Amino acid sequence: MVNIKQVGYFVAVFETKSFTAAAHQRNVTVQAISKSISELEQFFNVQFFERGSSGVRPTQAGRSFYARLDQPSKHIVRLKTLTRLDAT
């Protein structure tokens, strides 16, 4: 099953092109981001990102998934991040 946290991590990785930057943005460990992305990839049976030494690049499946997320979902994910940042 997919949850909003996993989608949020996916959006963060997609937009930052980095597991490390996404983890920093979401205030979690890189391992938490990596695990969530792996679970998403297993659930959909696709690879969303090509991992490399210079960061990550979305695959066609990753770009397609991101494009199909509706704007309200993306806004909810961003609002959760902003709210968390404002609280610190």
KOLMARFI-822837 format. One record per atom (N, C-alpha, C): y, z, x. Coordinates in steps of 0.05 Angstrom, whole numbers, padded with zeros to 5 digits, always signed. Layout:
<kelums>
YZX;...
</kelums>
This chain:
<kelums>
-00024+00000+00017;+00000+00000+00000;+00025+00000+00018;+00045-00014+00009;+00070-00016+00024;+00090+00004+00012;+00106+00017+00030;+00126+00035+00020;+00153+00028+00031;+00174+00039+00020;+00202+00032+00027;+00208+00039+00056;+00195+00059+00066;+00200+00067+00094;+00190+00044+00113;+00166+00033+00107;+00156+00011+00123;+00174-00013+00121;+00183-00019+00097;+00201-00042+00094;+00227-00037+00109;+00237-00012+00109;+00261-00006+00124;+00257-00009+00154;+00234-00001+00164;+00228-00005+00192;+00226-00035+00199;+00214-00050+00181;+00212-00079+00185;+00240-00091+00187;+00257-00084+00168;+00284-00095+00167;+00299-00087+00193;+00296-00063+00202;+00309-00054+00226;+00300-00069+00250;+00274-00074+00253;+00263-00089+00275;+00273-00118+00274;+00271-00129+00250;+00280-00157+00246;+00309-00161+00254;+00326-00143+00246;+00355-00146+00250;+00363-00138+00279;+00349-00120+00291;+00356-00112+00319;+00341-00127+00340;+00319-00140+00331;+00301-00154+00350;+00289-00136+00371;+00286-00110+00364;+00276-00091+00384;+00264-00067+00369;+00240-00059+00378;+00228-00035+00367;+00243-00010+00376;+00253-00010+00401;+00268+00012+00411;+00295+00016+00396;+00309-00006+00392;+00335-00004+00378;+00330+00004+00348;+00309-00007+00337;+00302+00000+00309;+00295+00030+00307;+00281+00040+00326;+00274+00069+00326;+00299+00086+00329;+00316+00078+00346;+00342+00092+00350;+00358+00092+00324;+00360+00068+00312;+00375+00065+00287;+00364+00082+00265;+00338+00084+00263;+00325+00099+00242;+00319+00128+00249;+00325+00136+00274;+00321+00163+00283;+00292+00172+00282;+00275+00154+00292;+00246+00160+00294;+00236+00150+00321;+00211+00155+00327;+00200+00146+00352;+00192+00116+00351;+00191+00104+00374;+00182+00076+00376;+00153+00075+00365;+00137+00095+00370;+00110+00096+00360;+00109+00095+00330;+00127+00109+00317;+00128+00108+00287;+00135+00080+00277;+00154+00067+00290;+00161+00040+00282;+00137+00021+00287;+00125+00023+00310;+00102+00006+00317;+00079+00010+00298;+00073+00035+00291;+00051+00040+00272;+00057+00029+00245;+00081+00032+00235;+00088+00022+00209;+00087-00009+00208;+00097-00022+00229;+00096-00051+00230;+00067-00060+00231;+00051-00047+00247;+00022-00054+00248;+00008-00051+00221;+00015-00029+00207;+00003-00025+00180;+00012-00047+00161;+00038-00055+00162;+00047-00077+00145;+00032-00103+00152;+00030-00108+00178;+00016-00133+00186;-00013-00133+00177;-00026-00110+00179;-00054-00108+00170;-00056-00111+00139;-00037-00100+00125;-00037-00102+00096;-00035-00131+00087;-00016-00146+00100;-00011-00174+00092;-00029-00193+00108;-00044-00183+00128;-00061-00199+00145;-00046-00221+00159;-00022-00214+00170;-00006-00233+00185;+00007-00218+00208;+00018-00233+00227;+00034-00221+00248;+00063-00227+00242;+00080-00207+00239;+00108-00210+00233;+00125-00215+00258;+00117-00204+00281;+00133-00206+00305;+00116-00213+00329;+00127-00230+00347;+00116-00235+00373;+00128-00214+00392;+00111-00198+00404;+00121-00178+00422;+00122-00189+00451;+00144-00183+00465;+00147-00191+00492;+00163-00171+00508;+00165-00176+00534;+00180-00157+00551;+00210-00157+00546;+00220-00179+00533;+00248-00180+00527;+00255-00174+00498;+00236-00160+00485;+00240-00153+00457;+00220-00167+00439;+00227-00169+00414;+00209-00182+00394;+00223-00205+00381;+00207-00224+00373;+00217-00247+00358;+00201-00249+00332;+00215-00253+00310;+00200-00256+00285;+00184-00282+00285;+00160-00280+00274;+00143-00304+00270;+00153-00318+00244;+00141-00340+00238;+00147-00353+00212;+00141-00334+00189;+00119-00320+00191;+00113-00301+00170;+00134-00279+00168;+00144-00269+00190;+00164-00249+00191;+00190-00259+00179;+00198-00283+00186;+00223-00295+00175;+00219-00299+00144;+00196-00308+00136;+00191-00313+00108;+00192-00286+00092;+00179-00265+00103;+00179-00239+00090;+00208-00229+00087;+00223-00230+00108;+00251-00221+00108;+00267-00237+00087;+00264-00263+00087;+00279-00280+00068;+00272-00273+00039;+00248-00264+00034;+00239-00259+00007;+00246-00231-00003;+00255-00213+00016;+00264-00187+00007;+00290-00192-00008;+00292-00180-00031;+00317-00184-00047;+00339-00168-00035;+00364-00176-00041;+00387-00162-00030;+00388-00132-00038;+00381-00125-00062;+00381-00096-00068;+00363-00080-00050;+00339-00091-00044;+00321-00076-00026;+00334-00073+00002;+00346-00094+00012;+00359-00092+00039;+00382-00072+00038;+00397-00072+00016;+00420-00053+00014;+00410-00024+00013;+00389-00019-00002;+00378+00008-00004;+00369+00017+00024;+00356+00000+00039;+00347+00007+00065;+00371+00014+00083;+00391-00003+00082;+00415+00002+00099;+00430+00027+00090;+00432+00032+00064;+00445+00056+00054;+00431+00081+00063;+00405+00081+00063;+00389+00104+00073;+00396+00109+00102;+00398+00088+00118;+00404+00091+00146;+00432+00102+00150;+00452+00091+00135;+00480+00100+00138;+00482+00129+00129;+00469+00136+00107;+00470+00163+00097;+00459+00183+00118;+00437+00175+00130;+00425+00192+00151;+00445+00195+00174;+00458+00174+00182;+00477+00175+00205;+00501+00192+00198;+00510+00190+00173;+00534+00206+00165;+00527+00236+00164;+00502+00243+00160;+00495+00271+00158;+00493+00284+00185;+00493+00269+00207;+00491+00281+00233;+00518+00287+00245;
</kelums>
